[in-house]
Amino acid sequence: MSTSKERQRIDLLNYTKPDGEELIGLSVELAEDPNGGVQVRVLMDSNVVSGVTVVPLQQGGCCD
């Protein structure tokens, strides 16, 4: 992440309405946590995304 304390947004899924308006269906916002680590917010349009599952990342052990 950058050294900025501002949230960074990553748009993962966009869609276009019949009238041509482009909207975000799924985004992730990341920000540095003052206590260490990273805060994560998942933003979704329920008309596009029916649900989000969060799975912890497995670290290490794959390539020793």
PyMOL Python script that loads the backbone (N, CA, C, O; Angstrom):
from pymol import cmd

cmd.read_pdbstr("""\
ATOM      1  N   MET A   1       0.839  -1.185   0.000  1.00  0.00           N
ATOM      2  CA  MET A   1       0.000   0.000   0.000  1.00  0.00           C
ATOM      3  C   MET A   1       0.877   1.239   0.000  1.00  0.00           C
ATOM      4  O   MET A   1       2.043   1.184   0.392  1.00  0.00           O
ATOM      5  N   SER A   2       0.327   2.329  -0.430  1.00  0.00           N
ATOM      6  CA  SER A   2       1.067   3.580  -0.416  1.00  0.00           C
ATOM      7  C   SER A   2       1.156   4.098   1.019  1.00  0.00           C
ATOM      8  O   SER A   2       0.518   3.563   1.926  1.00  0.00           O
ATOM      9  N   THR A   3       1.953   5.144   1.208  1.00  0.00           N
ATOM     10  CA  THR A   3       2.090   5.716   2.549  1.00  0.00           C
ATOM     11  C   THR A   3       0.917   6.620   2.910  1.00  0.00           C
ATOM     12  O   THR A   3       0.841   7.097   4.043  1.00  0.00           O
ATOM     13  N   SER A   4       0.015   6.863   1.992  1.00  0.00           N
ATOM     14  CA  SER A   4      -1.150   7.709   2.242  1.00  0.00           C
ATOM     15  C   SER A   4      -2.113   7.020   3.206  1.00  0.00           C
ATOM     16  O   SER A   4      -2.264   5.798   3.180  1.00  0.00           O
ATOM     17  N   LYS A   5      -2.762   7.817   4.057  1.00  0.00           N
ATOM     18  CA  LYS A   5      -3.756   7.277   4.988  1.00  0.00           C
ATOM     19  C   LYS A   5      -5.140   7.213   4.339  1.00  0.00           C
ATOM     20  O   LYS A   5      -6.091   6.750   4.969  1.00  0.00           O
ATOM     21  N   GLU A   6      -5.267   7.669   3.090  1.00  0.00           N
ATOM     22  CA  GLU A   6      -6.543   7.663   2.411  1.00  0.00           C
ATOM     23  C   GLU A   6      -6.916   6.242   1.996  1.00  0.00           C
ATOM     24  O   GLU A   6      -6.056   5.388   1.782  1.00  0.00           O
ATOM     25  N   ARG A   7      -8.217   6.017   1.889  1.00  0.00           N
ATOM     26  CA  ARG A   7      -8.695   4.727   1.410  1.00  0.00           C
ATOM     27  C   ARG A   7      -8.335   4.560  -0.059  1.00  0.00           C
ATOM     28  O   ARG A   7      -8.363   5.512  -0.840  1.00  0.00           O
ATOM     29  N   GLN A   8      -8.002   3.343  -0.410  1.00  0.00           N
ATOM     30  CA  GLN A   8      -7.778   2.997  -1.798  1.00  0.00           C
ATOM     31  C   GLN A   8      -8.912   2.085  -2.226  1.00  0.00           C
ATOM     32  O   GLN A   8      -9.218   1.109  -1.541  1.00  0.00           O
ATOM     33  N   ARG A   9      -9.539   2.396  -3.357  1.00  0.00           N
ATOM     34  CA  ARG A   9     -10.660   1.587  -3.835  1.00  0.00           C
ATOM     35  C   ARG A   9     -10.234   0.815  -5.077  1.00  0.00           C
ATOM     36  O   ARG A   9      -9.612   1.360  -5.989  1.00  0.00           O
ATOM     37  N   ILE A  10     -10.581  -0.453  -5.089  1.00  0.00           N
ATOM     38  CA  ILE A  10     -10.330  -1.312  -6.240  1.00  0.00           C
ATOM     39  C   ILE A  10     -11.687  -1.797  -6.729  1.00  0.00           C
ATOM     40  O   ILE A  10     -12.384  -2.522  -6.019  1.00  0.00           O
ATOM     41  N   ASP A  11     -12.061  -1.398  -7.937  1.00  0.00           N
ATOM     42  CA  ASP A  11     -13.329  -1.837  -8.518  1.00  0.00           C
ATOM     43  C   ASP A  11     -13.107  -3.189  -9.185  1.00  0.00           C
ATOM     44  O   ASP A  11     -12.261  -3.320 -10.070  1.00  0.00           O
ATOM     45  N   LEU A  12     -13.868  -4.193  -8.759  1.00  0.00           N
ATOM     46  CA  LEU A  12     -13.694  -5.550  -9.259  1.00  0.00           C
ATOM     47  C   LEU A  12     -14.707  -5.929 -10.330  1.00  0.00           C
ATOM     48  O   LEU A  12     -14.414  -6.744 -11.205  1.00  0.00           O
ATOM     49  N   LEU A  13     -15.902  -5.340 -10.263  1.00  0.00           N
ATOM     50  CA  LEU A  13     -16.959  -5.715 -11.202  1.00  0.00           C
ATOM     51  C   LEU A  13     -17.809  -4.496 -11.508  1.00  0.00           C
ATOM     52  O   LEU A  13     -18.434  -3.927 -10.613  1.00  0.00           O
ATOM     53  N   ASN A  14     -17.832  -4.096 -12.768  1.00  0.00           N
ATOM     54  CA  ASN A  14     -18.684  -3.000 -13.220  1.00  0.00           C
ATOM     55  C   ASN A  14     -19.783  -3.568 -14.098  1.00  0.00           C
ATOM     56  O   ASN A  14     -19.639  -4.653 -14.661  1.00  0.00           O
ATOM     57  N   TYR A  15     -20.873  -2.839 -14.215  1.00  0.00           N
ATOM     58  CA  TYR A  15     -21.941  -3.251 -15.125  1.00  0.00           C
ATOM     59  C   TYR A  15     -22.596  -2.010 -15.710  1.00  0.00           C
ATOM     60  O   TYR A  15     -22.485  -0.914 -15.161  1.00  0.00           O
ATOM     61  N   THR A  16     -23.275  -2.199 -16.826  1.00  0.00           N
ATOM     62  CA  THR A  16     -23.934  -1.097 -17.517  1.00  0.00           C
ATOM     63  C   THR A  16     -25.438  -1.315 -17.498  1.00  0.00           C
ATOM     64  O   THR A  16     -25.929  -2.372 -17.894  1.00  0.00           O
ATOM     65  N   LYS A  17     -26.164  -0.305 -17.034  1.00  0.00           N
ATOM     66  CA  LYS A  17     -27.622  -0.357 -17.014  1.00  0.00           C
ATOM     67  C   LYS A  17     -28.148  -0.220 -18.447  1.00  0.00           C
ATOM     68  O   LYS A  17     -27.428   0.251 -19.327  1.00  0.00           O
ATOM     69  N   PRO A  18     -29.406  -0.632 -18.686  1.00  0.00           N
ATOM     70  CA  PRO A  18     -29.974  -0.506 -20.034  1.00  0.00           C
ATOM     71  C   PRO A  18     -29.911   0.912 -20.608  1.00  0.00           C
ATOM     72  O   PRO A  18     -29.860   1.080 -21.826  1.00  0.00           O
ATOM     73  N   ASP A  19     -29.914   1.939 -19.740  1.00  0.00           N
ATOM     74  CA  ASP A  19     -29.849   3.318 -20.233  1.00  0.00           C
ATOM     75  C   ASP A  19     -28.415   3.775 -20.533  1.00  0.00           C
ATOM     76  O   ASP A  19     -28.192   4.926 -20.910  1.00  0.00           O
ATOM     77  N   GLY A  20     -27.441   2.861 -20.361  1.00  0.00           N
ATOM     78  CA  GLY A  20     -26.047   3.170 -20.671  1.00  0.00           C
ATOM     79  C   GLY A  20     -25.215   3.644 -19.496  1.00  0.00           C
ATOM     80  O   GLY A  20     -24.002   3.810 -19.624  1.00  0.00           O
ATOM     81  N   GLU A  21     -25.854   3.866 -18.341  1.00  0.00           N
ATOM     82  CA  GLU A  21     -25.113   4.314 -17.157  1.00  0.00           C
ATOM     83  C   GLU A  21     -24.267   3.163 -16.621  1.00  0.00           C
ATOM     84  O   GLU A  21     -24.772   2.063 -16.396  1.00  0.00           O
ATOM     85  N   GLU A  22     -22.959   3.430 -16.417  1.00  0.00           N
ATOM     86  CA  GLU A  22     -22.067   2.405 -15.875  1.00  0.00           C
ATOM     87  C   GLU A  22     -22.008   2.531 -14.363  1.00  0.00           C
ATOM     88  O   GLU A  22     -21.796   3.619 -13.828  1.00  0.00           O
ATOM     89  N   LEU A  23     -22.195   1.416 -13.680  1.00  0.00           N
ATOM     90  CA  LEU A  23     -22.195   1.386 -12.216  1.00  0.00           C
ATOM     91  C   LEU A  23     -21.216   0.327 -11.713  1.00  0.00           C
ATOM     92  O   LEU A  23     -20.815  -0.581 -12.442  1.00  0.00           O
ATOM     93  N   ILE A  24     -20.851   0.476 -10.455  1.00  0.00           N
ATOM     94  CA  ILE A  24     -19.952  -0.480  -9.821  1.00  0.00           C
ATOM     95  C   ILE A  24     -20.792  -1.565  -9.151  1.00  0.00           C
ATOM     96  O   ILE A  24     -21.692  -1.265  -8.367  1.00  0.00           O
ATOM     97  N   GLY A  25     -20.496  -2.819  -9.460  1.00  0.00           N
ATOM     98  CA  GLY A  25     -21.194  -3.930  -8.843  1.00  0.00           C
ATOM     99  C   GLY A  25     -20.481  -4.448  -7.610  1.00  0.00           C
ATOM    100  O   GLY A  25     -21.124  -4.886  -6.656  1.00  0.00           O
ATOM    101  N   LEU A  26     -19.131  -4.399  -7.622  1.00  0.00           N
ATOM    102  CA  LEU A  26     -18.355  -4.922  -6.505  1.00  0.00           C
ATOM    103  C   LEU A  26     -17.035  -4.164  -6.405  1.00  0.00           C
ATOM    104  O   LEU A  26     -16.306  -4.043  -7.389  1.00  0.00           O
ATOM    105  N   SER A  27     -16.732  -3.655  -5.213  1.00  0.00           N
ATOM    106  CA  SER A  27     -15.482  -2.924  -4.951  1.00  0.00           C
ATOM    107  C   SER A  27     -14.930  -3.337  -3.597  1.00  0.00           C
ATOM    108  O   SER A  27     -15.657  -3.816  -2.726  1.00  0.00           O
ATOM    109  N   VAL A  28     -13.635  -3.141  -3.444  1.00  0.00           N
ATOM    110  CA  VAL A  28     -12.969  -3.347  -2.162  1.00  0.00           C
ATOM    111  C   VAL A  28     -12.243  -2.054  -1.820  1.00  0.00           C
ATOM    112  O   VAL A  28     -11.518  -1.508  -2.652  1.00  0.00           O
ATOM    113  N   GLU A  29     -12.433  -1.566  -0.606  1.00  0.00           N
ATOM    114  CA  GLU A  29     -11.703  -0.399  -0.111  1.00  0.00           C
ATOM    115  C   GLU A  29     -10.699  -0.850   0.936  1.00  0.00           C
ATOM    116  O   GLU A  29     -11.018  -1.643   1.822  1.00  0.00           O
ATOM    117  N   LEU A  30      -9.485  -0.336   0.824  1.00  0.00           N
ATOM    118  CA  LEU A  30      -8.406  -0.685   1.758  1.00  0.00           C
ATOM    119  C   LEU A  30      -7.884   0.589   2.406  1.00  0.00           C
ATOM    120  O   LEU A  30      -7.751   1.619   1.745  1.00  0.00           O
ATOM    121  N   ALA A  31      -7.591   0.517   3.695  1.00  0.00           N
ATOM    122  CA  ALA A  31      -6.995   1.650   4.408  1.00  0.00           C
ATOM    123  C   ALA A  31      -6.103   1.102   5.508  1.00  0.00           C
ATOM    124  O   ALA A  31      -6.384   0.055   6.092  1.00  0.00           O
ATOM    125  N   GLU A  32      -5.029   1.822   5.781  1.00  0.00           N
ATOM    126  CA  GLU A  32      -4.144   1.410   6.866  1.00  0.00           C
ATOM    127  C   GLU A  32      -4.864   1.578   8.198  1.00  0.00           C
ATOM    128  O   GLU A  32      -5.498   2.605   8.441  1.00  0.00           O
ATOM    129  N   ASP A  33      -4.766   0.579   9.050  1.00  0.00           N
ATOM    130  CA  ASP A  33      -5.349   0.625  10.390  1.00  0.00           C
ATOM    131  C   ASP A  33      -4.351   1.304  11.318  1.00  0.00           C
ATOM    132  O   ASP A  33      -3.179   0.928  11.319  1.00  0.00           O
ATOM    133  N   PRO A  34      -4.767   2.289  12.107  1.00  0.00           N
ATOM    134  CA  PRO A  34      -3.837   2.968  13.024  1.00  0.00           C
ATOM    135  C   PRO A  34      -3.183   2.010  14.023  1.00  0.00           C
ATOM    136  O   PRO A  34      -2.105   2.299  14.542  1.00  0.00           O
ATOM    137  N   ASN A  35      -3.821   0.888  14.289  1.00  0.00           N
ATOM    138  CA  ASN A  35      -3.280  -0.094  15.235  1.00  0.00           C
ATOM    139  C   ASN A  35      -2.441  -1.162  14.536  1.00  0.00           C
ATOM    140  O   ASN A  35      -2.040  -2.141  15.166  1.00  0.00           O
ATOM    141  N   GLY A  36      -2.175  -0.987  13.258  1.00  0.00           N
ATOM    142  CA  GLY A  36      -1.416  -1.960  12.477  1.00  0.00           C
ATOM    143  C   GLY A  36      -2.343  -2.757  11.576  1.00  0.00           C
ATOM    144  O   GLY A  36      -3.528  -2.909  11.874  1.00  0.00           O
ATOM    145  N   GLY A  37      -1.818  -3.255  10.496  1.00  0.00           N
ATOM    146  CA  GLY A  37      -2.619  -4.026   9.558  1.00  0.00           C
ATOM    147  C   GLY A  37      -3.375  -3.143   8.579  1.00  0.00           C
ATOM    148  O   GLY A  37      -3.030  -1.980   8.369  1.00  0.00           O
ATOM    149  N   VAL A  38      -4.400  -3.713   7.993  1.00  0.00           N
ATOM    150  CA  VAL A  38      -5.168  -3.032   6.957  1.00  0.00           C
ATOM    151  C   VAL A  38      -6.655  -3.215   7.230  1.00  0.00           C
ATOM    152  O   VAL A  38      -7.096  -4.324   7.532  1.00  0.00           O
ATOM    153  N   GLN A  39      -7.427  -2.146   7.127  1.00  0.00           N
ATOM    154  CA  GLN A  39      -8.884  -2.232   7.206  1.00  0.00           C
ATOM    155  C   GLN A  39      -9.411  -2.501   5.804  1.00  0.00           C
ATOM    156  O   GLN A  39      -8.937  -1.911   4.833  1.00  0.00           O
ATOM    157  N   VAL A  40     -10.391  -3.391   5.699  1.00  0.00           N
ATOM    158  CA  VAL A  40     -10.963  -3.748   4.403  1.00  0.00           C
ATOM    159  C   VAL A  40     -12.474  -3.580   4.468  1.00  0.00           C
ATOM    160  O   VAL A  40     -13.120  -4.040   5.409  1.00  0.00           O
ATOM    161  N   ARG A  41     -13.037  -2.909   3.448  1.00  0.00           N
ATOM    162  CA  ARG A  41     -14.495  -2.811   3.314  1.00  0.00           C
ATOM    163  C   ARG A  41     -14.854  -3.349   1.937  1.00  0.00           C
ATOM    164  O   ARG A  41     -14.221  -2.999   0.941  1.00  0.00           O
ATOM    165  N   VAL A  42     -15.866  -4.197   1.886  1.00  0.00           N
ATOM    166  CA  VAL A  42     -16.375  -4.709   0.618  1.00  0.00           C
ATOM    167  C   VAL A  42     -17.675  -3.974   0.317  1.00  0.00           C
ATOM    168  O   VAL A  42     -18.592  -3.961   1.139  1.00  0.00           O
ATOM    169  N   LEU A  43     -17.754  -3.365  -0.859  1.00  0.00           N
ATOM    170  CA  LEU A  43     -18.937  -2.627  -1.282  1.00  0.00           C
ATOM    171  C   LEU A  43     -19.558  -3.388  -2.440  1.00  0.00           C
ATOM    172  O   LEU A  43     -18.870  -3.734  -3.401  1.00  0.00           O
ATOM    173  N   MET A  44     -20.869  -3.652  -2.351  1.00  0.00           N
ATOM    174  CA  MET A  44     -21.495  -4.404  -3.434  1.00  0.00           C
ATOM    175  C   MET A  44     -22.895  -3.906  -3.704  1.00  0.00           C
ATOM    176  O   MET A  44     -23.580  -3.413  -2.808  1.00  0.00           O
ATOM    177  N   ASP A  45     -23.310  -4.042  -4.945  1.00  0.00           N
ATOM    178  CA  ASP A  45     -24.662  -3.726  -5.366  1.00  0.00           C
ATOM    179  C   ASP A  45     -25.445  -5.029  -5.322  1.00  0.00           C
ATOM    180  O   ASP A  45     -25.141  -5.955  -6.074  1.00  0.00           O
ATOM    181  N   SER A  46     -26.441  -5.116  -4.458  1.00  0.00           N
ATOM    182  CA  SER A  46     -27.186  -6.367  -4.273  1.00  0.00           C
ATOM    183  C   SER A  46     -27.993  -6.767  -5.509  1.00  0.00           C
ATOM    184  O   SER A  46     -28.465  -7.900  -5.599  1.00  0.00           O
ATOM    185  N   ASN A  47     -28.154  -5.843  -6.461  1.00  0.00           N
ATOM    186  CA  ASN A  47     -28.817  -6.200  -7.718  1.00  0.00           C
ATOM    187  C   ASN A  47     -27.888  -6.979  -8.644  1.00  0.00           C
ATOM    188  O   ASN A  47     -28.345  -7.614  -9.595  1.00  0.00           O
ATOM    189  N   VAL A  48     -26.585  -6.931  -8.368  1.00  0.00           N
ATOM    190  CA  VAL A  48     -25.596  -7.580  -9.221  1.00  0.00           C
ATOM    191  C   VAL A  48     -24.931  -8.755  -8.504  1.00  0.00           C
ATOM    192  O   VAL A  48     -24.761  -9.829  -9.081  1.00  0.00           O
ATOM    193  N   VAL A  49     -24.558  -8.540  -7.243  1.00  0.00           N
ATOM    194  CA  VAL A  49     -23.817  -9.537  -6.473  1.00  0.00           C
ATOM    195  C   VAL A  49     -24.727 -10.086  -5.388  1.00  0.00           C
ATOM    196  O   VAL A  49     -25.266  -9.329  -4.580  1.00  0.00           O
ATOM    197  N   SER A  50     -24.899 -11.407  -5.370  1.00  0.00           N
ATOM    198  CA  SER A  50     -25.827 -11.996  -4.406  1.00  0.00           C
ATOM    199  C   SER A  50     -25.198 -12.233  -3.040  1.00  0.00           C
ATOM    200  O   SER A  50     -25.917 -12.386  -2.053  1.00  0.00           O
ATOM    201  N   GLY A  51     -23.880 -12.265  -2.964  1.00  0.00           N
ATOM    202  CA  GLY A  51     -23.237 -12.467  -1.669  1.00  0.00           C
ATOM    203  C   GLY A  51     -21.732 -12.452  -1.803  1.00  0.00           C
ATOM    204  O   GLY A  51     -21.198 -12.632  -2.898  1.00  0.00           O
ATOM    205  N   VAL A  52     -21.046 -12.238  -0.698  1.00  0.00           N
ATOM    206  CA  VAL A  52     -19.592 -12.222  -0.677  1.00  0.00           C
ATOM    207  C   VAL A  52     -19.136 -13.132   0.454  1.00  0.00           C
ATOM    208  O   VAL A  52     -19.631 -13.031   1.577  1.00  0.00           O
ATOM    209  N   THR A  53     -18.196 -14.017   0.157  1.00  0.00           N
ATOM    210  CA  THR A  53     -17.608 -14.889   1.162  1.00  0.00           C
ATOM    211  C   THR A  53     -16.174 -14.436   1.405  1.00  0.00           C
ATOM    212  O   THR A  53     -15.422 -14.214   0.456  1.00  0.00           O
ATOM    213  N   VAL A  54     -15.796 -14.299   2.658  1.00  0.00           N
ATOM    214  CA  VAL A  54     -14.434 -13.903   3.011  1.00  0.00           C
ATOM    215  C   VAL A  54     -13.698 -15.141   3.525  1.00  0.00           C
ATOM    216  O   VAL A  54     -14.135 -15.796   4.471  1.00  0.00           O
ATOM    217  N   VAL A  55     -12.583 -15.442   2.884  1.00  0.00           N
ATOM    218  CA  VAL A  55     -11.786 -16.617   3.247  1.00  0.00           C
ATOM    219  C   VAL A  55     -10.400 -16.134   3.666  1.00  0.00           C
ATOM    220  O   VAL A  55      -9.754 -15.406   2.912  1.00  0.00           O
ATOM    221  N   PRO A  56      -9.928 -16.523   4.858  1.00  0.00           N
ATOM    222  CA  PRO A  56      -8.587 -16.096   5.291  1.00  0.00           C
ATOM    223  C   PRO A  56      -7.511 -16.615   4.331  1.00  0.00           C
ATOM    224  O   PRO A  56      -7.594 -17.737   3.830  1.00  0.00           O
ATOM    225  N   LEU A  57      -6.517 -15.788   4.092  1.00  0.00           N
ATOM    226  CA  LEU A  57      -5.409 -16.154   3.238  1.00  0.00           C
ATOM    227  C   LEU A  57      -4.486 -17.104   3.977  1.00  0.00           C
ATOM    228  O   LEU A  57      -4.097 -16.834   5.113  1.00  0.00           O
ATOM    229  N   GLN A  58      -4.131 -18.211   3.347  1.00  0.00           N
ATOM    230  CA  GLN A  58      -3.196 -19.158   3.944  1.00  0.00           C
ATOM    231  C   GLN A  58      -1.775 -18.685   3.628  1.00  0.00           C
ATOM    232  O   GLN A  58      -1.416 -18.548   2.458  1.00  0.00           O
ATOM    233  N   GLN A  59      -0.988 -18.440   4.630  1.00  0.00           N
ATOM    234  CA  GLN A  59       0.368 -17.935   4.445  1.00  0.00           C
ATOM    235  C   GLN A  59       1.387 -19.055   4.630  1.00  0.00           C
ATOM    236  O   GLN A  59       1.279 -19.842   5.570  1.00  0.00           O
ATOM    237  N   GLY A  60       2.359 -19.130   3.753  1.00  0.00           N
ATOM    238  CA  GLY A  60       3.505 -20.036   3.907  1.00  0.00           C
ATOM    239  C   GLY A  60       3.147 -21.506   3.726  1.00  0.00           C
ATOM    240  O   GLY A  60       1.981 -21.868   3.569  1.00  0.00           O
ATOM    241  N   GLY A  61       4.175 -22.335   3.753  1.00  0.00           N
ATOM    242  CA  GLY A  61       3.983 -23.775   3.682  1.00  0.00           C
ATOM    243  C   GLY A  61       3.835 -24.342   2.286  1.00  0.00           C
ATOM    244  O   GLY A  61       3.885 -25.560   2.113  1.00  0.00           O
ATOM    245  N   CYS A  62       3.653 -23.489   1.277  1.00  0.00           N
ATOM    246  CA  CYS A  62       3.420 -24.019  -0.063  1.00  0.00           C
ATOM    247  C   CYS A  62       4.705 -24.268  -0.816  1.00  0.00           C
ATOM    248  O   CYS A  62       4.762 -25.156  -1.667  1.00  0.00           O
ATOM    249  N   CYS A  63       5.736 -23.503  -0.519  1.00  0.00           N
ATOM    250  CA  CYS A  63       6.916 -23.558  -1.393  1.00  0.00           C
ATOM    251  C   CYS A  63       8.214 -23.626  -0.579  1.00  0.00           C
ATOM    252  O   CYS A  63       9.212 -23.014  -0.960  1.00  0.00           O
ATOM    253  N   ASP A  64       8.209 -24.334   0.491  1.00  0.00           N
ATOM    254  CA  ASP A  64       9.413 -24.399   1.354  1.00  0.00           C
ATOM    255  C   ASP A  64      10.539 -25.130   0.686  1.00  0.00           C
ATOM    256  O   ASP A  64      11.614 -25.273   1.268  1.00  0.00           O
TER     257      ASP A  64
END
""", "prot")
cmd.dss("prot")
cmd.show_as("cartoon", "prot")
cmd.util.cbc("prot")
cmd.orient("prot")
